[in-house]
């Protein structure tokens, strides 16, 4: 959790979670623990409840007041972009000291009683199910709970890449605590030698950089011909964007909201010759990704959490209110390598 304090001595709402989210956040101003937010949302629906996506465009979303992302417009194959050419919107200390898993302890697994975990588990089952024995690597993997899920549920051979020492150590400890064999590399995605794998998973990663096209292209270096890429980002372009902007604007500015536009991923898929297997808003009207330091916004967050407890919201997805954008791509079996 965030180590900084709000004016009344409580910690702020911090519902944005580690790579692919970790669970629920502590909530301030009367809701100070996970159970309070769970109670407000009513985490009761079964894990196998079917999901349905609505409009994917999110055209009615709010804009973040920051310069637009500096994107490379690719023509054919993109050159590798060194890390020093990319602007990171988040400092390494954020992941070690302030991110949601920082005060958690292994073993950690996705929890089907938590709405966000449940819908992301279902998204993998529907659109990105690994085949038994496939090699799966997660970029920005801490706390490695989704690697645990993919290994235990589907028999994937898993590995992760984590930028910070604490994140890498935590991820290794979590694999060990869950009894999952796997490898965690402490390395920089943009500097390391990419070893192509059957499936690359990137959850809550790409939106923390300014050059989205270059970061997406770098992901493809890790995907073997015929393999798949899975990308997930929080959706701060609708209702949750409004709440985040007014609840804790500096936190919003750690995210490039251009990464939350479905049309970006359609364009990138076309430019790289990828088969777009899925592009869906998921999660329903859920404030799981929102952090707040203001009482009024916190009250609105809790109201949204109570709406989320309604059974119909499990299948009610739209760019205006859904909490997450999930996409899956397949790389052509035969394709030229970027230089």
Secondary structure as GFF3:
##gff-version 3
##sequence-region A 1 339
A	DSSP	alpha_helix	34	41	.	.	.	ID=ss1
A	DSSP	three_ten_helix	83	85	.	.	.	ID=ss2
A	DSSP	alpha_helix	92	93	.	.	.	ID=ss3
A	DSSP	pi_helix	94	98	.	.	.	ID=ss4
A	DSSP	three_ten_helix	100	103	.	.	.	ID=ss5
A	DSSP	alpha_helix	115	127	.	.	.	ID=ss6
A	DSSP	beta_strand	135	139	.	.	.	ID=ss7
A	DSSP	alpha_helix	145	154	.	.	.	ID=ss8
A	DSSP	beta_strand	157	162	.	.	.	ID=ss9
A	DSSP	alpha_helix	165	177	.	.	.	ID=ss10
A	DSSP	beta_strand	182	186	.	.	.	ID=ss11
A	DSSP	beta_strand	197	203	.	.	.	ID=ss12
A	DSSP	three_ten_helix	206	208	.	.	.	ID=ss13
A	DSSP	alpha_helix	212	220	.	.	.	ID=ss14
A	DSSP	beta_strand	223	234	.	.	.	ID=ss15
A	DSSP	alpha_helix	239	247	.	.	.	ID=ss16
A	DSSP	alpha_helix	249	252	.	.	.	ID=ss17
A	DSSP	three_ten_helix	257	260	.	.	.	ID=ss18
A	DSSP	alpha_helix	262	271	.	.	.	ID=ss19
A	DSSP	beta_strand	275	285	.	.	.	ID=ss20
A	DSSP	three_ten_helix	287	289	.	.	.	ID=ss21
A	DSSP	alpha_helix	295	308	.	.	.	ID=ss22
A	DSSP	three_ten_helix	311	315	.	.	.	ID=ss23
A	DSSP	beta_strand	322	330	.	.	.	ID=ss24
###
